[in-house]
Amino acid sequence: MVSAEKVQPQSFPKPEFTGAEAGLLDFPSSKSRSYNYFKPKKLRATMYEDVTMDVQPDPERHLSQGWLYGFANSPGGYPPEWTAVKSTDWHLFLDPNEEWEQTIYRNNANTVRQIERTLSNAKAAGAYKHWTPSWTKFVENHVGAWMHAEHGLGMHVFMSEQRSAPTNMINNAIAVNCVHKLRFAQDLALYNLDLSESEIEFDGSAHKASWQSAPVWQGVRENVERLTAIGDWAESLFAANVVFESLVGSLFRSHLVMQIAARNGDYVTPTVVGAGEHDYDRDRRYSKVLFAMLTADEQHGEANKETMQGWMDTWVPISVQAARELQPIWSQPHEKVVTFAESWEAALTGFRTLLSDLNLSEPKGLDL
């Protein structure tokens, strides 16, 4: 009979924890019953802060081993070198609109319902029959052409920006900006289709020729296409939301279309275009907070101001030229309620106010 051999006990490595892994570090809520990795702006964290702050990890705050992922020809994660401006703490930015997943769906759904009801009521009331012929041509050629600017900004400017910023709080705000542009472009496209199927004579394809070849739109088209080629995400955002939208976007939407539509028998177009202008009000709000944070930065503020002034030297002349080339369309509607000079002055006032809020100097070349 063979005797059983003695079985040696197996040995396993024993885990050893340092104080950091055991949770002994001090963090903003370490002395509180409400556990958080961040310090809320107010006494208690908002829903926006809870679902947005630190969703994207950062070696500067939590990843002691560095980025967990990277690209073949680039540093890992979200390198700050992707923009010329600097911040002592990019995580200080919080979206004043407090946009997160629920607000995106809720706000855009409300806007779409509002526009759908307006179009349905207009069709039922035969509202388009009261338009002046010159105004029909204006909407056909120029309001329709604006959808291409909005789509270009949404798809090729804000879409690329929203991946490059160093925190998810900034990226989320830009992503919502992208959604605004794409939805507004779609609103204008569906409005154009609705008019094409109405009882009035309306050429639903005229906007393509206007955008591609009409002399009045080539400055705007060039401006938008140049914006798509910017590699620096912050410069791209600044050139689009601070410069182009102030000097061209608001000039056309708010200080022309929404001023003269009613006098030409049209109450529908201001509702559609007004939704886009309301979107920009929200997008300008977060942009102002972000760039004001950068110009007020204790360590990098002065250098950031100099960088932004350089951006304006590049982009203001391009947007001024785009605005100048649009000038002839102010004379096309039958009822000319506002002159180009008045619209331009209103746009300049908004631009100067925004620059003042950002503590930036007015650039040269704003006179037409």
C-alpha positions in Angstrom: 0.0 0.0 0.0 1.5 3.3 -1.1 1.5 6.0 1.6 -0.1 9.3 0.7 2.3 12.1 0.1 2.2 15.2 2.1 0.5 18.1 0.2 2.3 21.3 0.6 0.1 24.3 1.3 0.0 26.8 -1.6 1.2 30.4 -0.9 -0.5 33.5 -2.3 0.8 37.0 -2.4 -0.6 39.2 0.3 -2.0 42.6 -0.8 -0.4 45.6 0.8 -2.3 48.9 0.9 -0.8 52.3 1.2 -2.6 55.1 2.9 -3.7 56.6 -0.4 -5.4 53.3 -1.6 -7.0 52.9 1.8 -8.8 56.2 1.3 -6.8 58.3 3.9 -6.3 61.2 1.5 -8.1 64.5 2.2 -10.5 65.5 -0.5 -13.3 68.2 -0.7 -15.9 66.1 1.1 -13.7 63.9 3.2 -15.1 65.4 6.4 -18.7 65.3 5.2 -21.4 62.6 5.1 -22.0 63.6 1.5 -19.2 61.9 -0.4 -17.9 63.8 -3.5 -14.6 64.1 -5.4 -15.2 67.8 -6.1 -16.1 71.0 -4.3 -19.6 72.2 -5.5 -19.9 75.8 -6.6 -22.7 76.3 -3.9 -23.4 74.6 -0.6 -24.8 71.5 -2.3 -23.9 70.0 -5.7 -26.5 70.5 -8.5 -27.6 67.6 -10.7 -25.5 69.1 -13.4 -22.4 68.9 -11.2 -23.1 65.4 -10.0 -23.4 63.9 -13.5 -20.7 66.0 -15.2 -17.8 66.7 -12.8 -14.9 64.3 -13.1 -16.8 61.9 -15.4 -13.7 62.2 -17.6 -10.6 61.3 -15.4 -7.6 63.5 -15.4 -4.0 62.8 -14.2 -4.0 66.2 -12.6 -6.7 65.2 -10.2 -7.2 61.4 -9.9 -5.0 59.3 -12.2 -1.7 58.9 -10.4 -0.4 56.5 -13.0 -1.1 58.9 -15.9 -3.5 58.6 -18.8 -4.9 55.1 -19.3 -5.2 55.6 -23.1 -3.6 57.5 -25.9 -3.3 57.8 -29.6 -0.5 56.4 -31.8 1.1 59.8 -32.6 -0.1 61.9 -29.7 0.2 62.2 -25.9 -2.4 60.3 -24.0 -5.9 61.5 -23.2 -6.6 65.2 -23.6 -3.2 67.1 -23.8 -3.4 70.8 -22.9 -1.0 71.5 -25.8 -4.0 71.2 -28.2 -4.6 74.9 -27.6 -2.4 77.9 -27.3 -4.2 79.3 -24.3 -3.4 78.0 -20.8 -5.2 77.6 -17.5 -4.0 76.9 -14.0 -7.1 74.7 -13.6 -9.3 73.9 -16.5 -11.7 72.2 -14.1 -12.8 75.6 -12.8 -15.1 76.0 -15.8 -18.7 75.1 -15.2 -21.4 75.6 -17.8 -23.7 78.5 -16.7 -26.5 76.8 -18.7 -25.9 73.6 -16.7 -26.4 71.4 -19.8 -26.5 67.7 -19.4 -28.3 64.8 -21.1 -31.8 65.5 -19.8 -31.6 69.2 -20.7 -30.4 68.5 -24.2 -33.5 66.4 -25.0 -35.9 68.5 -23.1 -34.9 71.9 -24.5 -34.5 70.7 -28.1 -37.8 68.8 -28.0 -39.6 71.9 -26.7 -38.1 73.9 -29.6 -39.1 71.4 -32.2 -42.6 71.2 -30.9 -42.9 75.0 -31.0 -41.7 75.2 -34.6 -44.0 72.3 -35.7 -47.0 74.0 -34.2 -46.2 77.3 -35.8 -45.8 75.7 -39.2 -49.0 73.7 -38.8 -51.0 76.8 -37.8 -49.5 78.8 -40.7 -50.4 76.1 -43.2 -54.0 75.9 -41.8 -54.4 79.6 -41.9 -52.9 80.0 -45.4 -50.4 82.5 -43.9 -47.9 82.2 -46.8 -50.3 83.7 -49.3 -50.0 87.1 -47.5 -46.2 87.4 -48.2 -45.0 90.0 -50.6 -43.4 88.5 -53.7 -40.0 90.1 -52.9 -40.1 88.5 -49.4 -40.8 85.1 -50.8 -37.7 85.5 -53.0 -35.7 86.6 -50.0 -36.7 83.6 -47.9 -36.1 81.3 -50.9 -32.5 82.6 -51.6 -31.2 83.9 -48.3 -33.0 82.4 -45.3 -32.5 79.0 -47.1 -28.8 79.8 -47.7 -28.2 80.3 -44.0 -28.9 76.6 -43.3 -25.6 75.8 -45.0 -23.7 78.1 -42.6 -25.4 76.5 -39.6 -24.7 73.0 -40.8 -21.1 73.7 -41.6 -20.5 75.1 -38.1 -22.2 72.3 -36.4 -20.8 69.4 -38.4 -17.3 70.6 -39.1 -16.4 73.2 -36.4 -18.1 72.3 -33.1 -18.2 68.6 -33.8 -14.4 68.5 -33.9 -13.9 70.9 -31.0 -16.0 68.9 -28.5 -13.4 66.0 -28.5 -10.4 68.2 -27.9 -11.0 70.3 -24.8 -9.2 69.1 -21.6 -12.3 68.6 -19.4 -15.7 67.0 -20.0 -17.4 70.1 -18.6 -16.0 72.1 -21.6 -16.6 69.3 -24.0 -20.2 68.9 -22.9 -21.0 72.5 -23.4 -19.4 72.5 -26.9 -21.3 69.3 -27.8 -24.6 71.0 -26.9 -23.5 73.9 -29.1 -23.0 71.4 -31.9 -26.5 69.9 -31.4 -28.0 73.4 -31.5 -26.4 74.1 -34.9 -27.3 70.8 -36.5 -30.9 71.1 -35.2 -31.3 74.6 -36.4 -29.9 73.7 -39.9 -32.5 70.9 -39.9 -35.3 73.3 -38.8 -34.4 75.5 -41.8 -34.3 72.6 -44.2 -37.7 71.3 -43.1 -39.1 74.8 -43.3 -37.8 75.1 -46.8 -39.5 71.8 -47.7 -42.7 73.0 -46.1 -42.7 76.1 -48.2 -42.0 74.1 -51.3 -45.1 72.1 -50.7 -47.3 75.1 -49.9 -49.8 76.9 -52.1 -47.4 79.7 -53.0 -44.8 79.7 -55.8 -41.6 78.8 -54.0 -38.3 77.4 -55.4 -37.1 75.0 -52.7 -33.7 74.5 -54.5 -32.8 78.2 -54.9 -30.8 78.2 -51.6 -28.2 75.8 -53.1 -27.3 78.2 -56.0 -27.2 81.2 -53.5 -24.8 79.4 -51.2 -22.6 78.1 -54.0 -22.4 81.0 -56.4 -24.3 84.2 -55.3 -21.7 86.9 -54.8 -23.4 88.1 -51.6 -22.9 84.8 -49.9 -19.3 84.0 -50.9 -17.8 85.9 -48.0 -19.9 84.0 -45.5 -19.1 80.7 -47.2 -15.4 81.5 -47.1 -15.6 82.5 -43.5 -17.3 79.2 -42.5 -15.0 77.1 -44.5 -11.9 78.7 -43.0 -13.3 78.0 -39.5 -13.4 74.3 -40.3 -9.6 74.3 -40.9 -8.5 75.6 -37.5 -6.5 73.0 -35.5 -6.6 74.8 -32.1 -9.9 73.9 -30.4 -10.1 77.1 -28.3 -9.2 79.4 -31.3 -11.9 77.6 -33.3 -14.5 78.2 -30.6 -13.4 81.8 -30.2 -13.4 82.6 -33.9 -16.8 81.0 -34.3 -18.8 82.1 -31.2 -17.1 85.4 -30.3 -16.2 86.8 -33.8 -18.3 85.1 -36.5 -21.5 84.8 -34.6 -21.3 88.4 -33.3 -20.4 90.1 -36.6 -22.2 87.8 -39.1 -24.6 85.4 -37.4 -26.5 87.9 -35.2 -26.2 90.5 -38.0 -28.2 88.3 -40.3 -30.5 86.5 -37.9 -31.4 89.0 -35.3 -30.7 92.4 -36.9 -32.1 91.6 -40.4 -34.5 88.7 -40.7 -36.3 89.1 -37.3 -36.5 92.9 -37.8 -38.2 93.0 -41.2 -40.2 89.7 -41.6 -43.4 91.0 -39.9 -43.6 94.1 -42.1 -43.5 91.8 -45.2 -46.4 89.8 -44.0 -44.4 86.9 -42.4 -44.8 85.9 -38.8 -43.5 82.3 -39.3 -39.9 82.9 -40.2 -39.1 84.9 -37.1 -40.3 81.9 -35.0 -37.9 79.5 -36.8 -35.0 81.9 -36.9 -35.6 83.1 -33.4 -35.1 79.6 -32.1 -31.6 79.6 -33.6 -30.9 83.0 -32.1 -32.1 81.7 -28.7 -29.6 78.8 -29.0 -26.8 81.3 -29.7 -27.7 83.3 -26.6 -27.1 80.1 -24.5 -23.9 79.3 -26.5 -22.5 82.8 -26.1 -23.2 82.5 -22.3 -20.9 79.5 -21.8 -18.3 80.9 -24.2 -18.2 84.1 -22.3 -17.6 82.3 -19.0 -14.9 80.1 -20.5 -12.9 82.9 -22.1 -13.4 85.2 -19.2 -11.9 82.5 -16.9 -8.9 82.3 -19.2 -8.3 86.1 -19.4 -8.6 86.4 -15.6 -6.2 83.5 -14.9 -3.7 84.7 -12.3 -0.8 82.9 -13.9 -1.6 82.9 -17.6 -4.2 85.7 -18.0 -2.0 88.3 -19.7 -0.6 85.8 -22.2 -4.1 84.5 -22.9 -5.3 88.0 -23.7 -2.4 88.5 -26.1 -3.2 85.2 -27.8 -6.9 86.1 -28.2 -6.0 89.6 -29.5 -3.9 87.7 -32.2 -6.9 85.5 -33.0 -9.0 88.6 -33.5 -6.4 90.1 -35.8 -6.8 87.0 -38.0 -10.6 86.5 -37.9 -12.2 89.9 -37.5 -11.2 91.1 -41.0 -12.6 87.9 -42.5 -16.0 88.3 -40.7 -16.1 92.0 -41.5 -15.6 91.2 -45.2 -18.3 88.6 -45.0 -20.7 91.1 -43.5 -19.8 93.7 -46.0 -20.6 91.4 -48.9 -24.0 90.6 -47.4 -25.0 94.3 -47.5 -27.0 94.2 -50.8 -29.6 91.8 -49.4 -30.8 94.6 -47.1 -32.4 96.4 -50.1 -34.2 93.3 -51.6 -37.4 93.1 -49.4 -40.3 95.4 -50.4 -40.6 96.8 -46.8 -37.2 98.0 -45.7 -37.7 98.5 -42.0 -34.0 98.7 -41.1 -30.9 99.8 -43.0 -27.6 97.8 -43.2 -25.9 100.6 -41.2 -28.4 100.3 -38.3 -28.0 96.5 -38.3 -24.2 96.7 -38.4 -24.2 99.1 -35.5 -26.4 96.8 -33.4 -24.1 93.9 -34.1 -21.1 95.9 -33.2 -22.6 97.0 -30.0 -23.1 93.3 -29.0 -19.6 92.5 -30.1 -18.1 95.3 -28.1 -20.1 94.3 -25.0 -18.8 90.8 -25.3 -15.2 92.0 -25.6 -15.6 94.2 -22.6 -16.9 91.2 -20.6 -13.8 89.2 -21.7 -11.5 92.2 -20.8 -10.2 92.3 -24.4 -9.4 95.4 -26.4 -11.4 96.3 -29.5 -9.5 95.3 -32.6 -8.9 97.5 -35.6 -10.8 97.2 -38.9 -14.4 97.2 -37.6 -15.4 100.1 -39.8 -17.0 99.2 -43.1 
